[in-house]
Amino acid sequence: MSDSVKKWHEMNADWIEPRYTPKEDQIVTNVINKFRARSREGIREYGTTLADNPDGFYKWIEEAQSEAMDFILYLEKIKNLNK
């Protein structure tokens, strides 16, 4: 390698080979672990995975609506804790 090419690589080493090593995001890891635990609980309770559950389209819409309504209620409860 010529001296000028070598010098260019040295000057641009960060651009070519970043020295930044990404770290694991502990928040993401915690959420993933909660999803895994929730999946295990669901399989234990219902005897099937979500992927293998045979319920139809409208049943899933009803389930999603129920979960969303619960979520709104939980938010309202939190809002009223400091009143």
BALUMRO-327068 format. One record per residue: chain; x, y, z of N, C-alpha, C in turn. Coordinates in nm, 2 decimals, m for minus. Layout:
<pts>
('A', (X, Y, Z), (X, Y, Z), (X, Y, Z))
...
</pts>
This chain:
<pts>
('A', (0.09, m0.12, 0.00), (0.00, 0.00, 0.00), (0.09, 0.12, 0.00))
('A', (0.06, 0.22, m0.09), (0.14, 0.34, m0.09), (0.12, 0.42, 0.04))
('A', (0.22, 0.51, 0.06), (0.21, 0.59, 0.18), (0.09, 0.68, 0.18))
('A', (0.05, 0.73, 0.06), (m0.07, 0.82, 0.06), (m0.20, 0.75, 0.09))
('A', (m0.21, 0.62, 0.04), (m0.33, 0.54, 0.06), (m0.33, 0.50, 0.21))
('A', (m0.22, 0.47, 0.26), (m0.21, 0.43, 0.40), (m0.25, 0.55, 0.49))
('A', (m0.20, 0.67, 0.46), (m0.23, 0.79, 0.53), (m0.38, 0.82, 0.52))
('A', (m0.44, 0.80, 0.41), (m0.58, 0.83, 0.39), (m0.66, 0.73, 0.48))
('A', (m0.62, 0.60, 0.48), (m0.69, 0.51, 0.57), (m0.68, 0.54, 0.72))
('A', (m0.56, 0.59, 0.76), (m0.54, 0.63, 0.90), (m0.63, 0.75, 0.93))
('A', (m0.64, 0.84, 0.84), (m0.72, 0.96, 0.87), (m0.87, 0.93, 0.87))
('A', (m0.91, 0.83, 0.80), (m1.05, 0.80, 0.79), (m1.09, 0.67, 0.86))
('A', (m1.01, 0.63, 0.95), (m1.03, 0.50, 1.02), (m1.16, 0.50, 1.09))
('A', (m1.20, 0.61, 1.15), (m1.33, 0.61, 1.23), (m1.45, 0.60, 1.13))
('A', (m1.43, 0.65, 1.01), (m1.54, 0.64, 0.92), (m1.55, 0.50, 0.86))
('A', (m1.44, 0.44, 0.84), (m1.43, 0.31, 0.77), (m1.46, 0.20, 0.88))
('A', (m1.40, 0.21, 0.99), (m1.41, 0.11, 1.10), (m1.45, 0.18, 1.23))
('A', (m1.57, 0.21, 1.25), (m1.61, 0.29, 1.37), (m1.55, 0.22, 1.50))
('A', (m1.51, 0.30, 1.59), (m1.46, 0.24, 1.72), (m1.57, 0.23, 1.82))
('A', (m1.68, 0.28, 1.79), (m1.80, 0.27, 1.88), (m1.85, 0.13, 1.88))
('A', (m1.86, 0.08, 2.00), (m1.91, m0.06, 2.02), (m2.05, m0.04, 2.09))
('A', (m2.16, m0.07, 2.02), (m2.29, m0.06, 2.08), (m2.30, m0.15, 2.20))
('A', (m2.37, m0.09, 2.30), (m2.40, m0.17, 2.42), (m2.54, m0.22, 2.42))
('A', (m2.56, m0.32, 2.50), (m2.70, m0.37, 2.50), (m2.79, m0.27, 2.58))
('A', (m2.90, m0.25, 2.53), (m3.00, m0.16, 2.60), (m3.08, m0.23, 2.70))
('A', (m3.05, m0.21, 2.83), (m3.11, m0.28, 2.94), (m3.26, m0.27, 2.94))
('A', (m3.31, m0.15, 2.90), (m3.46, m0.13, 2.90), (m3.52, m0.23, 2.79))
('A', (m3.46, m0.24, 2.68), (m3.51, m0.33, 2.57), (m3.50, m0.47, 2.62))
('A', (m3.39, m0.51, 2.68), (m3.37, m0.64, 2.74), (m3.48, m0.67, 2.84))
('A', (m3.51, m0.58, 2.93), (m3.61, m0.60, 3.03), (m3.75, m0.62, 2.97))
('A', (m3.79, m0.55, 2.87), (m3.91, m0.56, 2.80), (m3.92, m0.70, 2.73))
('A', (m3.81, m0.74, 2.66), (m3.81, m0.87, 2.60), (m3.83, m0.98, 2.70))
('A', (m3.77, m0.97, 2.81), (m3.78, m1.07, 2.92), (m3.93, m1.08, 2.97))
('A', (m3.99, m0.96, 2.98), (m4.13, m0.96, 3.02), (m4.22, m1.02, 2.92))
('A', (m4.19, m1.00, 2.79), (m4.27, m1.06, 2.68), (m4.25, m1.22, 2.69))
('A', (m4.13, m1.26, 2.71), (m4.11, m1.41, 2.72), (m4.18, m1.47, 2.84))
('A', (m4.18, m1.40, 2.95), (m4.25, m1.45, 3.07), (m4.40, m1.45, 3.05))
('A', (m4.45, m1.35, 2.98), (m4.59, m1.34, 2.95), (m4.63, m1.45, 2.86))
('A', (m4.55, m1.48, 2.76), (m4.58, m1.59, 2.67), (m4.58, m1.72, 2.74))
('A', (m4.49, m1.75, 2.83), (m4.49, m1.87, 2.90), (m4.62, m1.89, 2.99))
('A', (m4.66, m1.77, 3.05), (m4.78, m1.78, 3.13), (m4.90, m1.81, 3.05))
('A', (m4.91, m1.74, 2.93), (m5.02, m1.77, 2.84), (m5.03, m1.91, 2.79))
('A', (m4.91, m1.97, 2.75), (m4.91, m2.11, 2.71), (m4.95, m2.20, 2.82))
('A', (m4.91, m2.17, 2.94), (m4.95, m2.25, 3.06), (m5.10, m2.24, 3.09))
('A', (m5.15, m2.12, 3.08), (m5.29, m2.10, 3.10), (m5.39, m2.15, 3.00))
('A', (m5.35, m2.12, 2.87), (m5.44, m2.16, 2.76), (m5.40, m2.28, 2.68))
('A', (m5.28, m2.34, 2.71), (m5.24, m2.46, 2.65), (m5.20, m2.45, 2.50))
('A', (m5.18, m2.33, 2.45), (m5.14, m2.30, 2.32), (m5.06, m2.18, 2.31))
('A', (m4.98, m2.16, 2.20), (m4.92, m2.03, 2.17), (m5.01, m1.94, 2.10))
('A', (m4.98, m1.81, 2.11), (m5.06, m1.71, 2.04), (m5.06, m1.74, 1.89))
('A', (m4.95, m1.79, 1.83), (m4.94, m1.82, 1.69), (m5.03, m1.94, 1.65))
('A', (m5.04, m2.03, 1.74), (m5.12, m2.15, 1.71), (m5.27, m2.14, 1.76))
('A', (m5.31, m2.03, 1.82), (m5.44, m2.01, 1.87), (m5.54, m2.00, 1.75))
('A', (m5.65, m2.08, 1.74), (m5.73, m2.08, 1.63), (m5.84, m1.97, 1.63))
('A', (m5.85, m1.89, 1.73), (m5.96, m1.79, 1.73), (m5.95, m1.70, 1.61))
('A', (m6.07, m1.66, 1.57), (m6.09, m1.59, 1.44), (m6.06, m1.44, 1.46))
('A', (m6.07, m1.37, 1.34), (m6.04, m1.23, 1.33), (m6.11, m1.14, 1.43))
('A', (m6.25, m1.16, 1.43), (m6.33, m1.07, 1.52), (m6.30, m1.10, 1.67))
('A', (m6.27, m1.22, 1.70), (m6.23, m1.25, 1.84), (m6.11, m1.17, 1.88))
('A', (m6.01, m1.16, 1.79), (m5.89, m1.08, 1.82), (m5.92, m0.93, 1.83))
('A', (m6.01, m0.89, 1.75), (m6.05, m0.74, 1.76), (m6.11, m0.72, 1.90))
('A', (m6.20, m0.81, 1.94), (m6.26, m0.79, 2.07), (m6.16, m0.80, 2.18))
('A', (m6.07, m0.89, 2.17), (m5.96, m0.90, 2.27), (m5.88, m0.77, 2.28))
('A', (m5.84, m0.72, 2.16), (m5.76, m0.59, 2.15), (m5.84, m0.47, 2.21))
('A', (m5.97, m0.47, 2.18), (m6.06, m0.36, 2.24), (m6.06, m0.37, 2.39))
('A', (m6.08, m0.49, 2.44), (m6.08, m0.51, 2.59), (m5.95, m0.46, 2.65))
('A', (m5.84, m0.50, 2.59), (m5.71, m0.46, 2.64), (m5.69, m0.31, 2.64))
('A', (m5.73, m0.25, 2.53), (m5.72, m0.10, 2.52), (m5.81, m0.03, 2.62))
('A', (m5.93, m0.08, 2.65), (m6.01, m0.02, 2.75), (m5.95, m0.04, 2.89))
('A', (m5.89, m0.15, 2.92), (m5.82, m0.17, 3.04), (m5.71, m0.07, 3.06))
('A', (m5.63, m0.05, 2.95), (m5.52, 0.04, 2.95), (m5.57, 0.18, 2.98))
('A', (m5.68, 0.23, 2.92), (m5.73, 0.36, 2.95), (m5.77, 0.37, 3.10))
('A', (m5.83, 0.27, 3.15), (m5.87, 0.27, 3.29), (m5.75, 0.28, 3.38))
('A', (m5.64, 0.21, 3.35), (m5.52, 0.21, 3.43), (m5.46, 0.35, 3.42))
('A', (m5.46, 0.42, 3.31), (m5.41, 0.55, 3.30), (m5.49, 0.65, 3.38))
('A', (m5.62, 0.63, 3.38), (m5.71, 0.72, 3.46), (m5.68, 0.70, 3.61))
('A', (m5.66, 0.58, 3.65), (m5.63, 0.55, 3.79), (m5.50, 0.62, 3.83))
('A', (m5.39, 0.61, 3.74), (m5.27, 0.67, 3.77), (m5.28, 0.82, 3.78))
('A', (m5.36, 0.88, 3.69), (m5.38, 1.03, 3.69), (m5.45, 1.07, 3.82))
('A', (m5.53, 0.99, 3.88), (m5.60, 1.02, 4.00), (m5.53, 0.99, 4.13))
('A', (m5.41, 0.93, 4.12), (m5.34, 0.89, 4.24), (m5.29, 1.02, 4.32))
('A', (m5.26, 1.12, 4.25), (m5.21, 1.24, 4.32), (m5.31, 1.35, 4.35))
('A', (m5.44, 1.32, 4.33), (m5.54, 1.41, 4.35), (m5.59, 1.41, 4.50))
</pts>
